């Protein structure tokens, strides 16, 4: 009897493991605009301006061909450095390159920071975050509470 039960128990365990893995998978059919809406619940979206392709490729030094779609919003007012960008990679192979470009952009911002410019805003930059969920990458330059809430909203919007 044990010989018959063991294969069935192994099969049941494998099916259970597969079901758990699927729950942690991220969707790949969510628009960047929808993700932006989820994130902006925790960001002052009225003070942010959407950046053009020229800005993203020129000033941010990002390769647009790596993205299926993207959205970058930067503070339009001089008293805040709030900013975020959401990128959907063109394919599975470019996810790490997209993340690396987001990290390089944040490093560029840190390297060019002028200490006398809005010193109270610097912690937002030093604590900036980059997160990957499936084919999506987000970076956030926000205060602690807004950053974590926005990251959670981003991830929750992508969960199956």
Secondary structure, DSSP 8 states (H G I E B T S, - for coil): -HHHHHHHHHHHHHHHHHHHHHHT-B-S---HHHHHHHHGGGTTGGGEEE--HHIIIIIS---GGGEEEEEEEEESSTT---EEEEEEESSGGGHHHHHHHHHHHHHHHHHT--TTS-GGGHHHHHT-EEEEETTEEEEEE--HHHHHHHHHHHHHHHB-
